[in-house]
Structure formats: C-alpha cells, structure tokens
Amino acid sequence: MARLRIGSRGSQLALWQAHHISDLLRAQGHTVELEIIKTTGDKITDVALAKVGTKGMFTKEIEEALLENRVDLAVHSLKDLPTELAADFEIAAITTVKIRATFSAPSTFPASKPCRSARTSAPAACAAKPS
C-alpha cells in the first residue's frame, strides 16, 4: 500500500490525534510517517491568541505543506478548522469519538439532575487535497 505522510501540529492533543489516525491507517496496510509542523498559533506565546485574531493560525502552515506535497494529509481538531475550507482542500474523514465532557455551573443554576464530570477528547479531521 501507499506510504502516507501526515502533517500535524506538535501539541499534545494534535499528536494524540495524529498517532490515532496513523494507527488506523497502519491497520489498513499503509506505511505512515508523521511530520510535525509548527504553526503561527504555536509560535505566538507572548500574547493572547484572541488579541491576534489571525485566521487559520493553526492550519496555514499545514495547508502550505499539503500544497507543496510535503505531506499527503493533515490531521486537525475540528475546532481549529475554518468554517469554510479553501477550494484546494476537503475534509476526507472525521473520526468517531465517545464524548466525555466536563460540565460545571454556578450553584444558582437550576439543574434537574446532578452533573457528571469526566475528561473530554476532541474529534480529529483529516483534510487532504482532492485527487
């Protein structure tokens, strides 16, 4: 089968997602390599990201790697993707996830049932150039 190069951010969550996708692809017989790409959002450490307001802060450099054929696909959290993708890209897959979320509310919040607390895990999306 084909050798696939996955582009991913280097954050703990991004790496977990990229390794998860790598494992799924290897189970299908693919050879997989992971390329960690530092994005604008990763490089900004001295100011709140909300103040920067740059569109595609966590995807631009990975998209460039796709366009330059340095990687074959990218693994992202859906939260990092823009609501509309550029014409050069498509969402090729979205993984399933068991949602385990933490919810808290002020004591004055009227709740009919007690809230559960657990860790949360985010889904991963693979954006790739259409063939």
C-alpha positions in Angstrom: 0.0 0.0 0.0 0.9 3.6 -0.3 3.3 5.5 2.1 1.4 8.3 3.6 2.9 11.4 5.2 0.7 13.0 7.9 1.1 16.7 8.8 0.2 17.6 12.3 0.8 20.3 15.0 3.1 19.3 17.8 0.6 19.9 20.7 -0.2 17.0 23.0 -3.8 16.8 21.6 -2.7 17.1 17.9 -0.1 14.4 18.4 -2.5 12.0 20.1 -4.9 12.5 17.2 -2.2 12.1 14.5 -1.0 8.9 16.2 -4.6 7.6 16.4 -5.1 8.2 12.7 -1.7 6.7 12.0 -2.7 3.5 13.8 -5.9 3.3 11.9 -4.1 3.7 8.6 -1.4 1.1 9.5 -4.2 -1.3 10.3 -5.3 -0.9 6.7 -1.8 -1.8 5.5 -0.4 1.7 4.9 3.1 2.9 5.8 2.8 6.1 7.7 5.2 8.9 8.6 4.4 11.9 10.8 5.7 15.4 10.1 5.3 17.9 12.9 4.6 21.4 11.6 4.9 24.5 13.8 2.0 26.8 13.0 1.6 30.6 13.6 -0.6 29.8 16.6 2.1 27.6 18.1 4.7 30.4 17.6 2.7 33.1 19.4 3.4 32.6 23.1 3.6 36.2 24.4 0.1 37.5 23.7 -3.4 36.1 24.0 -4.5 34.4 20.7 -7.8 36.3 20.9 -5.9 39.6 20.5 -4.1 38.4 17.4 -7.2 37.3 15.5 -5.3 35.8 12.6 -7.5 33.5 10.5 -6.0 30.0 10.1 -3.5 30.4 12.9 -3.4 26.6 13.5 -3.8 25.5 9.9 -2.0 27.8 7.4 1.5 26.2 7.6 0.0 22.7 7.4 -2.1 23.7 4.3 1.1 25.1 2.7 2.8 21.7 3.3 -0.1 20.0 1.6 0.0 22.3 -1.4 3.8 21.8 -1.7 3.4 18.0 -1.5 5.5 17.7 1.7 2.6 15.9 3.4 -0.2 13.8 1.9 -2.9 14.6 4.5 -3.3 16.6 7.7 -4.9 15.7 11.0 -6.6 18.6 12.8 -9.1 19.2 15.6 -12.3 20.4 14.1 -12.1 23.4 16.5 -9.0 24.6 14.6 -10.5 24.4 11.1 -12.2 27.4 9.5 -16.0 27.0 8.8 -15.3 27.2 5.1 -12.3 25.4 3.6 -10.3 26.8 0.7 -11.2 25.2 -2.6 -7.9 23.2 -2.6 -8.9 21.2 0.4 -11.6 18.9 1.6 -12.5 17.1 4.8 -11.7 13.5 3.9 -12.7 11.8 7.2 -14.0 12.6 10.7 -13.3 10.1 13.4 -15.9 8.9 15.8 -15.5 9.8 19.5 -17.0 8.9 22.7 -17.8 12.3 24.2 -16.8 12.6 27.8 -17.1 16.2 28.8 -16.8 18.3 32.0 -19.7 20.5 32.8 -19.9 22.9 35.7 -22.4 25.5 36.6 -22.9 28.0 39.4 -24.7 26.7 42.4 -27.6 29.0 41.5 -28.1 27.2 38.1 -31.4 25.3 38.2 -30.5 21.7 37.4 -33.0 18.9 37.5 -30.2 16.2 37.5 -26.8 16.2 39.0 -23.9 16.8 36.5 -21.2 14.3 35.8 -17.6 15.2 35.5 -15.0 13.5 33.2 -12.3 14.2 30.8 -13.0 15.3 27.2 -11.5 14.2 24.0 -11.9 16.0 20.7 -12.5 14.5 17.3 -9.9 14.6 14.6 -10.5 15.6 11.0 -8.3 14.8 8.1 -8.0 17.5 5.4 -6.4 16.4 2.2 -6.1 17.8 -1.3 -8.8 16.3 -3.6 -7.3 14.0 -6.2 
